[in-house]
Amino acid sequence: MILYFLTRTIPMMFLLFRKDINCMKPYGNDFSIKGWAEEDRPREKLLLKGKNALSDAELLAILIGSGNREDSAVDLCKKILNTHQNNLNELAKTSLSELQNFKGIGEAKAISIIAALEIGKRRLSQQVVKKKKLESSKDAYHLLYENLGDLPHEEFWVLYLNRRNELIRKVKVGHGGVNGTVADVRIILKKGIELLASGMIIAHNHPSGNLKPSHADIKLTRKIRDAGKLIDIHLLDHVIVGFQSYFSFGDEGML
Protein backbone atom coordinates (compact mmCIF):
# COMPACT_ATOMS: atom_id res chain seq x y z
CA MET A 1 0.00 0.00 0.00
CA ILE A 2 2.81 2.42 0.92
CA LEU A 3 4.74 1.46 -2.22
CA TYR A 4 1.66 2.13 -4.36
CA PHE A 5 1.22 5.59 -2.77
CA LEU A 6 4.85 6.57 -3.39
CA THR A 7 4.81 5.44 -7.02
CA ARG A 8 1.70 7.53 -7.66
CA THR A 9 2.50 10.75 -5.77
CA ILE A 10 6.23 11.31 -6.34
CA PRO A 11 6.00 11.60 -10.17
CA MET A 12 3.02 13.95 -9.78
CA MET A 13 4.93 16.17 -7.34
CA PHE A 14 7.89 16.26 -9.70
CA LEU A 15 5.68 17.41 -12.60
CA LEU A 16 4.13 20.19 -10.51
CA PHE A 17 7.55 21.36 -9.33
CA ARG A 18 8.90 21.45 -12.88
CA LYS A 19 5.85 23.43 -14.02
CA ASP A 20 6.43 26.00 -11.26
CA ILE A 21 10.09 26.32 -12.21
CA ASN A 22 9.23 26.92 -15.88
CA CYS A 23 6.71 29.61 -14.97
CA MET A 24 9.20 31.60 -12.91
CA LYS A 25 10.74 34.65 -14.58
CA PRO A 26 14.39 35.43 -13.88
CA TYR A 27 14.64 38.38 -11.51
CA GLY A 28 16.02 41.59 -13.02
CA ASN A 29 16.26 40.35 -16.61
CA ASP A 30 13.62 42.57 -18.21
CA PHE A 31 15.47 43.95 -21.24
CA SER A 32 12.56 45.92 -22.74
CA ILE A 33 12.72 49.73 -22.59
CA LYS A 34 9.50 49.75 -20.55
CA GLY A 35 11.43 48.12 -17.72
CA TRP A 36 14.05 50.87 -17.64
CA ALA A 37 14.08 53.80 -15.27
CA GLU A 38 12.11 56.65 -16.82
CA GLU A 39 15.15 58.94 -17.10
CA ASP A 40 16.96 56.26 -19.13
CA ARG A 41 14.26 55.74 -21.76
CA PRO A 42 15.25 57.61 -24.94
CA ARG A 43 12.11 59.74 -25.34
CA GLU A 44 11.85 60.59 -21.66
CA LYS A 45 15.59 61.20 -21.46
CA LEU A 46 15.36 63.72 -24.31
CA LEU A 47 12.52 65.53 -22.54
CA LEU A 48 14.29 65.57 -19.18
CA LYS A 49 17.91 66.17 -20.20
CA GLY A 50 17.82 67.51 -23.76
CA LYS A 51 18.87 66.08 -27.12
CA ASN A 52 22.60 66.40 -26.43
CA ALA A 53 22.36 63.89 -23.58
CA LEU A 54 21.38 61.05 -25.93
CA SER A 55 23.81 58.69 -27.64
CA ASP A 56 23.60 57.94 -31.36
CA ALA A 57 21.95 54.60 -30.56
CA GLU A 58 19.33 56.28 -28.38
CA LEU A 59 18.49 58.82 -31.08
CA LEU A 60 18.10 56.04 -33.64
CA ALA A 61 15.97 54.09 -31.16
CA ILE A 62 13.49 56.99 -31.06
CA LEU A 63 13.18 56.68 -34.84
CA ILE A 64 12.46 52.95 -34.94
CA GLY A 65 10.29 52.89 -31.81
CA SER A 66 10.76 49.22 -30.90
CA GLY A 67 13.28 46.40 -31.14
CA ASN A 68 12.74 42.64 -31.38
CA ARG A 69 12.18 39.74 -28.98
CA GLU A 70 15.82 39.63 -27.94
CA ASP A 71 16.84 43.30 -28.11
CA SER A 72 15.36 46.60 -27.00
CA ALA A 73 15.27 49.37 -29.60
CA VAL A 74 18.48 50.84 -28.13
CA ASP A 75 20.34 47.50 -28.14
CA LEU A 76 19.23 46.82 -31.70
CA CYS A 77 20.51 50.23 -32.79
CA LYS A 78 23.82 49.57 -31.01
CA LYS A 79 24.19 46.41 -33.13
CA ILE A 80 23.39 48.35 -36.30
CA LEU A 81 25.94 51.04 -35.47
CA ASN A 82 28.54 48.46 -34.47
CA THR A 83 28.41 46.91 -37.94
CA HIS A 84 29.04 50.37 -39.41
CA GLN A 85 32.10 51.25 -37.31
CA ASN A 86 29.88 53.19 -34.87
CA ASN A 87 29.88 56.02 -37.39
CA LEU A 88 26.76 57.74 -38.72
CA ASN A 89 28.51 58.67 -41.96
CA GLU A 90 29.15 54.98 -42.61
CA LEU A 91 25.59 54.11 -41.68
CA ALA A 92 24.34 56.71 -44.17
CA LYS A 93 25.93 54.68 -46.98
CA THR A 94 23.85 51.60 -46.24
CA SER A 95 20.83 50.52 -48.29
CA LEU A 96 17.27 49.65 -47.38
CA SER A 97 17.85 45.96 -47.97
CA GLU A 98 20.97 45.94 -45.81
CA LEU A 99 19.12 47.52 -42.89
CA GLN A 100 16.30 45.03 -43.26
CA ASN A 101 18.76 42.20 -42.66
CA PHE A 102 18.62 43.12 -38.98
CA LYS A 103 15.90 41.30 -37.08
CA GLY A 104 13.22 43.80 -36.12
CA ILE A 105 13.98 46.26 -38.92
CA GLY A 106 11.27 46.23 -41.55
CA GLU A 107 10.83 48.48 -44.54
CA ALA A 108 9.16 51.32 -42.59
CA LYS A 109 11.89 51.46 -39.93
CA ALA A 110 14.64 51.25 -42.53
CA ILE A 111 13.08 54.16 -44.45
CA SER A 112 12.89 56.23 -41.23
CA ILE A 113 16.60 55.70 -40.53
CA ILE A 114 17.69 56.51 -44.09
CA ALA A 115 15.43 59.60 -44.28
CA ALA A 116 16.78 60.96 -40.97
CA LEU A 117 20.39 60.49 -42.06
CA GLU A 118 19.65 62.19 -45.37
CA ILE A 119 18.16 65.19 -43.54
CA GLY A 120 21.35 65.45 -41.49
CA LYS A 121 23.45 65.31 -44.65
CA ARG A 122 21.42 68.05 -46.37
CA ARG A 123 21.58 70.22 -43.27
CA LEU A 124 25.38 70.29 -43.50
CA SER A 125 25.22 71.41 -47.14
CA GLN A 126 22.89 74.35 -46.45
CA GLN A 127 23.96 77.75 -45.23
CA VAL A 128 22.85 79.01 -41.85
CA VAL A 129 20.14 81.64 -42.28
CA LYS A 130 21.51 84.98 -41.19
CA LYS A 131 19.28 86.72 -38.67
CA LYS A 132 17.97 90.12 -39.71
CA LYS A 133 19.14 92.96 -37.48
CA LEU A 134 16.67 95.75 -36.77
CA GLU A 135 18.36 99.14 -36.33
CA SER A 136 15.43 101.53 -36.72
CA SER A 137 11.66 101.82 -36.74
CA LYS A 138 11.85 101.84 -40.53
CA ASP A 139 13.41 98.37 -40.48
CA ALA A 140 10.53 97.14 -38.31
CA TYR A 141 7.96 98.76 -40.59
CA HIS A 142 9.37 97.13 -43.71
CA LEU A 143 9.42 93.76 -41.97
CA LEU A 144 5.79 94.11 -40.85
CA TYR A 145 4.28 95.74 -43.91
CA GLU A 146 3.93 92.46 -45.79
CA ASN A 147 1.70 91.19 -42.99
CA LEU A 148 -0.22 94.32 -42.06
CA GLY A 149 -0.04 96.84 -44.90
CA ASP A 150 -3.14 95.90 -46.90
CA LEU A 151 -5.40 94.26 -44.33
CA PRO A 152 -9.05 95.39 -44.06
CA HIS A 153 -9.06 94.48 -40.35
CA GLU A 154 -6.69 95.02 -37.43
CA GLU A 155 -4.06 92.51 -36.32
CA PHE A 156 -1.46 92.65 -33.55
CA TRP A 157 2.05 91.31 -34.14
CA VAL A 158 5.25 91.08 -32.10
CA LEU A 159 8.87 91.01 -33.27
CA TYR A 160 10.99 89.14 -30.72
CA LEU A 161 14.67 90.11 -30.69
CA ASN A 162 17.91 88.88 -29.11
CA ARG A 163 20.47 91.08 -27.34
CA ARG A 164 21.93 92.17 -30.69
CA ASN A 165 18.49 93.31 -31.89
CA GLU A 166 18.41 90.42 -34.35
CA LEU A 167 15.02 88.96 -35.17
CA ILE A 168 14.25 85.68 -33.43
CA ARG A 169 10.67 85.35 -34.63
CA LYS A 170 7.70 87.33 -35.92
CA VAL A 171 4.42 86.27 -34.26
CA LYS A 172 0.79 87.26 -34.67
CA VAL A 173 -0.82 87.51 -31.23
CA GLY A 174 -4.13 89.22 -31.94
CA HIS A 175 -6.85 89.40 -34.60
CA GLY A 176 -9.63 91.94 -34.52
CA GLY A 177 -12.18 93.82 -36.58
CA VAL A 178 -12.16 97.07 -38.51
CA ASN A 179 -12.03 99.29 -35.43
CA GLY A 180 -9.77 97.40 -33.06
CA THR A 181 -7.95 94.29 -31.96
CA VAL A 182 -7.25 92.57 -28.66
CA ALA A 183 -3.74 91.67 -27.46
CA ASP A 184 -3.20 89.61 -24.30
CA VAL A 185 -0.12 90.83 -22.41
CA ARG A 186 0.33 87.41 -20.78
CA ILE A 187 0.49 85.64 -24.15
CA ILE A 188 2.95 88.21 -25.50
CA LEU A 189 5.34 87.81 -22.56
CA LYS A 190 4.92 84.03 -22.35
CA LYS A 191 6.07 83.72 -25.97
CA GLY A 192 8.98 86.03 -25.27
CA ILE A 193 10.11 83.81 -22.40
CA GLU A 194 9.79 80.68 -24.56
CA LEU A 195 11.98 82.29 -27.25
CA LEU A 196 14.50 83.64 -24.70
CA ALA A 197 13.96 87.11 -26.16
CA SER A 198 15.74 90.14 -24.75
CA GLY A 199 13.63 92.73 -26.55
CA MET A 200 10.44 93.09 -28.53
CA ILE A 201 8.72 95.44 -30.94
CA ILE A 202 4.95 95.36 -30.91
CA ALA A 203 2.89 96.45 -33.88
CA HIS A 204 -0.63 96.69 -35.22
CA ASN A 205 -2.30 98.28 -38.21
CA HIS A 206 -4.95 100.94 -38.69
CA PRO A 207 -7.02 100.02 -41.76
CA SER A 208 -8.61 103.49 -41.71
CA GLY A 209 -5.26 105.03 -42.62
CA ASN A 210 -5.28 107.29 -39.55
CA LEU A 211 -1.96 106.58 -37.84
CA LYS A 212 -2.62 108.59 -34.69
CA PRO A 213 -2.49 106.24 -31.67
CA SER A 214 -5.70 105.93 -29.70
CA HIS A 215 -5.94 106.20 -25.92
CA ALA A 216 -6.27 102.38 -25.84
CA ASP A 217 -3.08 102.03 -27.92
CA ILE A 218 -1.14 104.22 -25.50
CA LYS A 219 -2.50 102.40 -22.44
CA LEU A 220 -1.67 98.97 -23.87
CA THR A 221 1.84 100.08 -24.84
CA ARG A 222 2.61 101.20 -21.30
CA LYS A 223 1.12 98.03 -19.85
CA ILE A 224 3.33 95.82 -22.04
CA ARG A 225 6.37 97.99 -21.39
CA ASP A 226 5.97 97.83 -17.61
CA ALA A 227 5.25 94.08 -17.57
CA GLY A 228 8.24 93.38 -19.82
CA LYS A 229 10.61 95.20 -17.47
CA LEU A 230 9.74 92.75 -14.69
CA ILE A 231 11.08 89.81 -16.71
CA ASP A 232 13.87 91.69 -18.49
CA ILE A 233 12.22 91.70 -21.94
CA HIS A 234 12.41 95.33 -23.01
CA LEU A 235 9.84 96.97 -25.24
CA LEU A 236 11.85 98.77 -27.94
CA ASP A 237 9.01 100.23 -30.00
CA HIS A 238 5.35 100.12 -30.92
CA VAL A 239 4.77 100.61 -34.63
CA ILE A 240 1.38 101.44 -36.10
CA VAL A 241 1.36 100.33 -39.73
CA GLY A 242 -0.64 102.11 -42.40
CA PHE A 243 -0.65 102.09 -46.19
CA GLN A 244 2.92 103.07 -47.20
CA SER A 245 3.47 104.91 -43.89
CA TYR A 246 3.78 104.25 -40.17
CA PHE A 247 3.85 105.75 -36.69
CA SER A 248 6.59 104.89 -34.19
CA PHE A 249 6.14 105.33 -30.43
CA GLY A 250 9.92 105.16 -30.08
CA ASP A 251 10.61 107.90 -32.61
CA GLU A 252 8.00 110.14 -30.96
CA GLY A 253 9.43 109.65 -27.47
CA MET A 254 6.29 107.93 -26.19
CA LEU A 255 7.95 104.91 -24.57
Secondary structure, 3 states (H helix, E strand, C coil): CHHHHHHHHHHHHHHHHHHHHHHCCCCCCCCCHHHCCHHHCHHHHHHHHCHHHCCHHHHHHHHHCCCCCCCCHHHHHHHHHHCCCCCHHHHCCCCHHHHCCCCCCCHHHHHHHHHHHHHHHHHHHCCCCCCCECCCHHHHHHHHHHHHCCCCCCEEEEEEECCCCEEEEEEEEEECCCCCCCCCHHHHHHHHHHCCCCEEEEEEECCCCCCCCCHHHHHHHHHHHHHHHHCCCEEEEEEEEECCEEEECCCCCCC
